[in-house]
C-alpha cells in the first residue's frame, strides 16, 4: 500500500506527514487494519524498540472541580458517583506512589482536580514530590494541576518535578463546544510555561467525543507543533452523570487507527495509551502496544483499569519488556534536547517541537542509545456527535466496563498495581 510505505519511510526519517496522509490513515478499512498496525509498528520499533514505559496515577484531590469540561466526571455539576476528597497528605501520596513503583512504574503522575493550583497548592505538591524522591530518587514525577500561573512551573521544577501534563484534548475549532470556563489558548499557554521552566511537556488528546477526523488530525499536529515529549491518547469513558454519557463512538479498530495516526505524526515521541483502553480496545490492547510505547499501570483517576498484574502479563505475552529506571525513554536526539531544555529552559514552544528535528534522517545510533496527561485518565478526558466513519459501526454502550474507582488513593483499600 503506497500510503503506508510513504508514512513508514517518513516516520523512520522523523519527517512530518501531510494532513491528507494523516486523514487517510483514519479512513483505512478493516481489511487494511493489520497493515496499518504493522507500518506504525516499524516506526515505533525504530525509535523505542520493544520497551513499554509504565506510568502510575495518584489522584491528589478528587472531584468538586469548578470547570465545566463535558467529558470529565469531576466537573462542575457532575452527577457521577466518584470518590470526592481534598488534598492527600504528602506521606499518603508517597505511599500510593510506592505501590505503582513496586509494580514497575517508571513515572508517577500527580494529579489534582481544579482550575489551577494556588501557591499553597504548589507548596503541597512540592512536599509530595520530595517525599516520593526521598524514597526513590530515580522515579520520574509528572505534575498535572491545571492552568499554571507565572513562576509556578519554575517552582515545580525546583521541587524536583520532571514533567508537567496539560492536555489540549481536541482541536482549537471545537474546543468551545466542550468547555466554556477556560479556552484552548489557556491550555497552550500552560504547556508553554512548563516548557519555559525546563519541564518535559506531556500533552495529549481525548478521542471519542463525537469529533471529526479533521479535529483529531488538527489536535495531533498541534501537539507536535508545541513540542510535546509525551502524548497521552485518551479514549472517552462515558461516565453516567456527565454530558457525554451517551457518546459511544469508538470501536477497537478505530482506536488502533487513531493510535497509528498519532505515531506517524509524532514518530519519535512517547505515545501513551491512556484512559479508556480497557473499555474501547478490550481484547485488542496488545495490538495497541505495537504502536504505542507507554501505558498507565492499574487504575485511573476516577475509574478502574484492569489489574496491574494483567497489564504486566499482557506486556510479556506480547513480546515486549517493561522499560527500566535506567533506560532513556526518548531517542538520543530528543533526550539530548530535553536535557538541554531542562537545564536552561526551553522558552516558548517552537514549530517542530522543542529540540526535535523538523525533518532529516534518524540514525541507528539514535535507536540503540536510548531510543530504543483529568477525567477518565491520562490526565485526560473532553462535542457534538457525528456518525461513525463509513463502514464502521460505533460501539454499543458498554456501561458494564465503566467502573468507578473505589480503591487506592483516597480510600482504605490497596490499589491494584
C-alpha positions as CSV (number, residue, x, y, z in Angstrom):
1,X,0.0,0.0,0.0
2,X,1.7,3.2,-1.2
3,X,0.3,5.3,1.6
4,X,1.7,3.1,4.4
5,X,5.1,2.7,2.6
6,X,5.3,6.5,2.4
7,X,4.3,7.0,6.0
8,X,6.7,4.4,7.3
9,X,9.6,5.9,5.3
10,X,8.7,9.4,6.7
11,X,8.5,8.1,10.2
12,X,11.9,6.5,10.0
13,X,13.3,9.8,8.9
14,X,11.3,11.8,11.5
15,X,9.5,13.6,8.7
16,X,6.1,15.1,9.2
17,X,3.3,13.6,7.0
18,X,0.8,15.8,5.3
19,X,-2.6,16.4,6.8
20,X,-4.1,14.4,3.8
21,X,-1.9,11.4,4.7
22,X,-2.9,11.6,8.3
23,X,-6.6,11.7,7.4
24,X,-6.1,8.8,5.0
25,X,-4.9,6.6,7.9
26,X,-8.1,7.2,9.7
27,X,-10.1,6.4,6.6
28,X,-8.5,2.9,6.0
29,X,-10.7,-0.1,6.1
30,X,-10.8,-3.1,8.5
31,X,-9.2,-5.2,5.7
32,X,-6.2,-2.9,5.9
33,X,-6.0,-2.6,9.7
34,X,-3.2,-5.1,10.3
35,X,-1.2,-3.5,7.6
36,X,-1.7,-0.1,9.3
37,X,-0.6,-1.5,12.7
38,X,2.4,-3.2,11.1
39,X,3.6,0.0,9.4
40,X,3.2,2.1,12.6
41,X,4.9,-0.7,14.5
42,X,8.0,-0.3,12.3
43,X,8.3,3.3,13.2
44,X,7.7,2.5,16.9
45,X,10.4,-0.1,17.0
46,X,12.9,2.2,15.2
47,X,12.7,4.8,18.0
48,X,11.6,2.8,21.0
49,X,12.5,-0.9,20.4
50,X,10.1,-3.2,22.2
51,X,10.1,-1.4,25.5
52,X,6.9,-0.3,27.3
53,X,7.1,2.6,29.8
54,X,4.8,2.2,32.8
55,X,3.2,5.3,34.4
56,X,1.1,5.4,37.6
57,X,-1.6,7.9,38.5
58,X,-2.0,9.3,42.0
59,X,-5.2,11.5,42.4
60,X,-4.2,14.0,45.0
61,X,-7.5,15.8,45.1
62,X,-10.7,14.3,43.6
63,X,-13.9,15.8,42.4
64,X,-15.6,19.2,43.1
65,X,-13.9,20.9,40.2
66,X,-15.3,24.4,39.2
67,X,-14.6,23.8,35.5
68,X,-17.3,22.5,33.1
69,X,-15.3,20.2,30.9
70,X,-18.1,18.0,29.3
71,X,-16.1,14.8,29.4
72,X,-15.0,14.9,33.0
73,X,-16.5,13.0,35.9
74,X,-15.1,15.6,38.3
75,X,-16.6,18.6,36.5
76,X,-18.9,21.3,37.9
77,X,-22.4,19.7,38.1
78,X,-21.2,16.1,37.6
79,X,-23.6,13.5,39.0
80,X,-21.1,10.7,38.6
81,X,-20.8,8.8,41.9
82,X,-17.0,9.2,42.1
83,X,-14.7,9.5,45.1
84,X,-14.5,13.0,46.4
85,X,-11.8,14.2,48.7
86,X,-9.5,17.1,49.3
87,X,-5.7,17.1,49.2
88,X,-3.9,13.9,50.3
89,X,-1.1,14.5,52.7
90,X,2.4,14.1,51.2
91,X,3.0,10.8,53.1
92,X,-0.3,9.4,51.8
93,X,0.5,10.3,48.3
94,X,4.1,8.9,48.6
95,X,2.6,5.6,49.9
96,X,0.3,5.5,46.9
97,X,3.2,6.2,44.6
98,X,5.2,3.4,46.1
99,X,2.6,0.9,45.1
100,X,2.9,1.9,41.4
101,X,6.7,1.9,41.5
102,X,6.7,-1.6,43.1
103,X,4.6,-2.7,40.2
104,X,7.2,-1.5,37.7
105,X,6.1,2.1,37.1
106,X,8.9,4.4,36.0
107,X,6.8,7.7,36.2
108,X,4.4,8.8,38.9
109,X,1.8,11.3,37.7
110,X,0.4,13.6,40.5
111,X,-3.0,14.9,39.5
112,X,-5.4,17.3,41.3
113,X,-8.8,18.5,40.2
114,X,-9.4,22.2,39.8
115,X,-8.9,25.1,37.5
116,X,-5.3,25.5,38.6
117,X,-3.1,25.5,41.7
118,X,-2.7,28.2,44.3
119,X,0.8,29.0,45.6
120,X,-0.1,27.0,48.7
121,X,-1.1,24.1,46.5
122,X,2.4,24.3,44.8
123,X,3.9,24.0,48.3
124,X,1.8,20.9,49.0
125,X,2.8,19.3,45.7
126,X,6.4,20.2,46.3
127,X,6.4,18.4,49.6
128,X,4.8,15.4,48.0
129,X,7.5,15.3,45.3
130,X,10.2,15.5,48.0
131,X,8.6,12.5,49.8
132,X,8.5,10.5,46.6
133,X,12.0,11.3,45.6
134,X,13.3,10.6,49.1
135,X,12.0,7.1,48.7
136,X,13.4,6.6,45.2
137,X,15.3,9.4,43.5
138,X,15.1,7.7,40.1
139,X,11.3,7.9,39.9
140,X,10.1,10.4,37.3
141,X,7.4,12.8,38.7
142,X,4.9,14.5,36.4
143,X,2.5,17.0,37.9
144,X,-1.0,17.7,36.4
145,X,-2.6,20.5,38.4
146,X,-4.5,22.5,35.7
147,X,-3.7,26.0,34.4
148,X,-0.4,27.4,35.7
149,X,0.3,31.0,36.8
150,X,3.6,32.8,36.4
151,X,6.5,31.2,38.2
152,X,4.6,28.1,39.3
153,X,6.3,25.9,36.7
154,X,9.7,27.1,37.9
155,X,8.7,26.2,41.5
156,X,7.7,22.7,40.5
157,X,10.9,22.3,38.6
158,X,12.9,23.4,41.6
159,X,11.0,21.0,43.8
160,X,12.1,18.1,41.6
161,X,9.3,17.6,39.1
162,X,10.4,16.2,35.8
163,X,7.4,16.9,33.6
164,X,4.0,18.7,33.5
165,X,0.9,17.3,31.9
166,X,-1.8,19.5,30.4
167,X,-3.7,18.0,27.5
168,X,-5.0,20.0,24.6
169,X,-7.8,17.4,24.3
170,X,-9.3,18.4,21.0
171,X,-9.0,20.8,18.1
172,X,-9.0,24.5,18.7
173,X,-12.0,24.8,16.4
174,X,-14.2,22.6,18.6
175,X,-12.8,23.3,22.0
176,X,-15.5,25.8,22.9
177,X,-18.1,23.1,22.4
178,X,-16.5,21.1,25.2
179,X,-15.5,23.7,27.8
180,X,-16.7,27.2,28.4
181,X,-14.8,28.1,31.7
182,X,-11.4,28.3,30.0
183,X,-10.0,28.3,26.4
184,X,-7.8,26.3,24.2
185,X,-5.3,29.2,24.3
186,X,-5.2,28.9,28.1
187,X,-4.1,25.3,27.7
188,X,-1.4,26.1,25.1
189,X,-0.1,28.9,27.4
190,X,0.3,26.4,30.3
191,X,2.2,24.0,28.1
192,X,4.5,26.9,27.1
193,X,5.0,27.8,30.7
194,X,6.0,24.2,31.5
195,X,8.5,24.2,28.6
196,X,9.9,27.5,29.6
197,X,10.7,26.3,33.1
198,X,12.6,23.3,31.6
199,X,9.9,20.7,32.4
200,X,9.2,18.0,29.9
201,X,5.8,18.7,28.3
202,X,3.2,16.0,28.4
203,X,0.2,16.9,26.4
204,X,-2.3,14.7,24.6
205,X,-5.9,14.3,23.4
206,X,-9.2,12.6,24.0
207,X,-10.9,10.6,21.2
208,X,-14.5,9.5,21.1
209,X,-16.3,12.7,22.0
210,X,-18.0,13.0,18.6
211,X,-15.2,14.8,16.9
212,X,-14.4,14.6,13.2
213,X,-11.3,13.0,11.7
214,X,-10.2,16.6,10.8
215,X,-10.4,17.5,14.5
216,X,-8.3,14.5,15.5
217,X,-5.6,15.4,12.9
218,X,-5.7,19.1,13.9
219,X,-5.0,18.4,17.6
220,X,-2.2,15.9,16.9
221,X,-0.5,18.3,14.5
222,X,-0.9,21.0,17.2
223,X,0.7,18.7,19.8
224,X,3.7,18.2,17.5
225,X,3.9,21.9,17.0
226,X,4.0,22.7,20.7
227,X,6.7,20.1,21.3
228,X,5.0,17.6,23.5
229,X,7.6,14.9,24.5
230,X,4.8,12.6,25.7
231,X,1.4,12.3,24.0
232,X,-1.3,10.5,26.1
233,X,-4.1,9.2,23.9
234,X,-7.3,9.0,26.0
235,X,-10.4,7.2,24.8
236,X,-13.5,8.8,26.3
237,X,-15.0,6.9,29.2
238,X,-18.7,7.9,29.0
239,X,-19.5,8.3,32.7
240,X,-23.1,8.4,33.7
241,X,-23.8,11.8,35.1
242,X,-21.7,13.7,32.6
243,X,-22.9,15.5,29.4
244,X,-21.1,12.9,27.2
245,X,-22.5,9.8,28.9
246,X,-24.2,8.6,25.7
247,X,-21.2,9.2,23.4
248,X,-20.1,5.7,22.4
249,X,-18.4,6.4,19.1
250,X,-15.4,4.1,19.2
251,X,-14.6,0.6,18.1
252,X,-11.3,-1.2,18.8
253,X,-10.4,-0.9,15.2
254,X,-10.9,2.9,15.2
255,X,-8.8,3.2,18.3
256,X,-5.9,1.4,16.6
257,X,-6.2,3.7,13.6
258,X,-6.1,6.8,15.9
259,X,-3.0,5.5,17.6
260,X,-1.3,4.8,14.3
261,X,-2.1,8.3,13.0
262,X,-0.6,9.7,16.2
263,X,2.5,7.6,15.8
264,X,3.0,8.7,12.2
265,X,2.7,12.4,13.1
266,X,4.8,12.0,16.2
267,X,7.3,9.2,15.3
268,X,9.9,9.8,17.9
269,X,7.7,10.9,20.8
270,X,6.4,8.8,23.7
271,X,2.9,7.8,22.6
272,X,0.9,6.6,25.7
273,X,-2.3,4.7,25.6
274,X,-4.2,6.4,28.5
275,X,-7.7,6.4,29.9
276,X,-10.3,4.1,28.3
277,X,-8.0,1.4,26.7
278,X,-9.7,-1.4,28.6
279,X,-13.2,-0.1,27.7
280,X,-12.6,0.5,24.0
281,X,-9.6,-1.6,22.8
282,X,-10.6,-4.5,25.0
283,X,-9.0,-7.7,23.6
284,X,-7.1,-5.7,21.0
285,X,-5.0,-4.0,23.7
286,X,-1.8,-6.0,22.8
287,X,-2.1,-4.6,19.2
288,X,-2.0,-1.1,20.7
289,X,1.4,-1.9,22.2
290,X,2.7,-2.5,18.7
291,X,2.1,1.3,18.1
292,X,2.4,3.0,21.5
293,X,5.4,2.6,23.8
294,X,3.7,3.7,27.0
295,X,0.7,2.9,29.2
296,X,-0.8,3.6,32.6
297,X,-0.5,0.8,35.1
298,X,-3.6,-0.2,37.0
299,X,-6.3,2.3,37.9
300,X,-7.0,5.8,36.6
301,X,-8.2,8.9,38.4
302,X,-11.8,8.1,38.9
303,X,-12.2,4.8,37.0
304,X,-10.8,1.4,37.5
305,X,-8.4,-0.1,35.0
306,X,-7.5,-3.8,34.6
307,X,-5.4,-5.4,37.3
308,X,-1.8,-4.3,37.3
309,X,-0.6,-7.9,37.0
310,X,-2.8,-8.3,34.0
311,X,-1.0,-5.3,32.4
312,X,2.4,-6.9,33.1
313,X,1.2,-10.3,31.8
314,X,-0.1,-8.6,28.6
315,X,3.2,-6.8,28.0
316,X,5.2,-10.1,28.5
317,X,2.9,-12.2,26.4
318,X,3.0,-9.7,23.5
319,X,6.8,-10.0,23.4
320,X,7.6,-6.6,25.0
321,X,9.6,-5.7,28.1
322,X,9.0,-3.1,30.8
323,X,11.3,-0.1,30.5
324,X,13.7,0.1,33.4
325,X,14.5,3.1,35.5
326,X,18.0,3.3,34.0
327,X,16.8,3.3,30.4
328,X,16.1,6.5,28.5
329,X,12.6,6.7,27.1
330,X,13.2,9.2,24.3
331,X,15.6,8.6,21.4
332,X,19.0,10.1,21.9
333,X,18.4,13.2,19.7
334,X,15.2,14.1,21.7
335,X,16.7,13.1,25.1
336,X,19.7,15.4,24.5
337,X,17.4,18.3,23.5
338,X,15.2,17.6,26.5
339,X,18.2,17.6,28.8
340,X,19.3,21.0,27.4
341,X,15.9,22.4,27.8
342,X,15.7,21.1,31.4
343,X,19.0,22.8,32.2
344,X,18.4,26.1,30.5
345,X,14.6,26.3,30.0
346,X,13.2,26.0,26.5
347,X,11.2,29.2,26.3
348,X,8.2,29.3,24.0
349,X,7.5,26.1,22.1
350,X,8.6,26.4,18.5
351,X,7.4,24.7,15.3
352,X,8.6,21.1,15.1
353,X,8.8,20.9,18.9
354,X,11.4,21.9,21.4
355,X,14.6,20.3,20.3
356,X,13.0,17.9,17.8
357,X,14.1,17.7,14.2
358,X,11.5,19.1,11.8
359,X,13.0,16.8,9.2
360,X,16.1,14.7,8.5
361,X,17.0,11.1,8.9
362,X,17.3,9.5,12.3
363,X,20.2,7.1,12.7
364,X,20.6,3.6,14.0
365,X,22.7,5.0,16.9
366,X,19.7,7.1,17.9
367,X,17.6,3.9,18.3
368,X,20.4,2.0,20.0
369,X,21.3,4.7,22.6
370,X,18.2,5.5,24.5
371,X,15.8,5.4,21.6
372,X,15.1,2.1,21.9
373,X,-1.7,13.8,30.7
374,X,-8.4,14.8,34.5
375,X,-11.5,12.9,33.8
376,X,-11.1,9.3,32.7
377,X,-7.3,9.1,32.8
378,X,-4.2,10.4,31.3
379,X,-4.7,13.2,32.9
380,X,-7.3,13.3,30.5
381,X,-10.8,13.1,29.1
382,X,-13.3,16.3,26.6
383,X,-18.6,17.8,21.5
384,X,-21.3,17.4,19.2
385,X,-22.0,13.9,17.9
386,X,-21.1,12.9,14.4
387,X,-21.8,9.5,12.8
388,X,-19.1,6.8,12.8
389,X,-16.9,6.7,9.7
390,X,-18.3,4.9,6.7
391,X,-18.3,1.2,7.0
392,X,-17.6,1.3,10.7
393,X,-20.2,0.6,13.4
394,X,-19.8,2.5,16.6
395,X,-19.8,0.5,19.8
396,X,-23.0,-0.2,21.7
397,X,-23.0,1.3,25.2
398,X,-20.8,-1.0,27.4
399,X,-21.6,0.5,30.7
400,X,-20.6,-2.8,32.3
401,X,-17.0,-1.9,31.5
402,X,-17.1,1.5,33.2
403,X,-16.2,1.1,36.9
404,X,-15.8,3.9,39.3
405,X,-12.5,3.7,41.3
406,X,-13.1,2.6,44.9
407,X,-9.6,1.6,45.8
408,X,-6.1,3.2,46.1
409,X,-5.5,6.9,46.8
410,X,-8.2,8.4,48.9
411,X,-9.6,5.1,50.2
412,X,-8.7,2.5,52.8
413,X,-8.3,-0.2,50.1
414,X,-5.0,-1.1,48.5
415,X,-4.5,-0.2,44.8
416,X,-4.4,-2.9,42.1
417,X,-0.9,-2.0,40.9
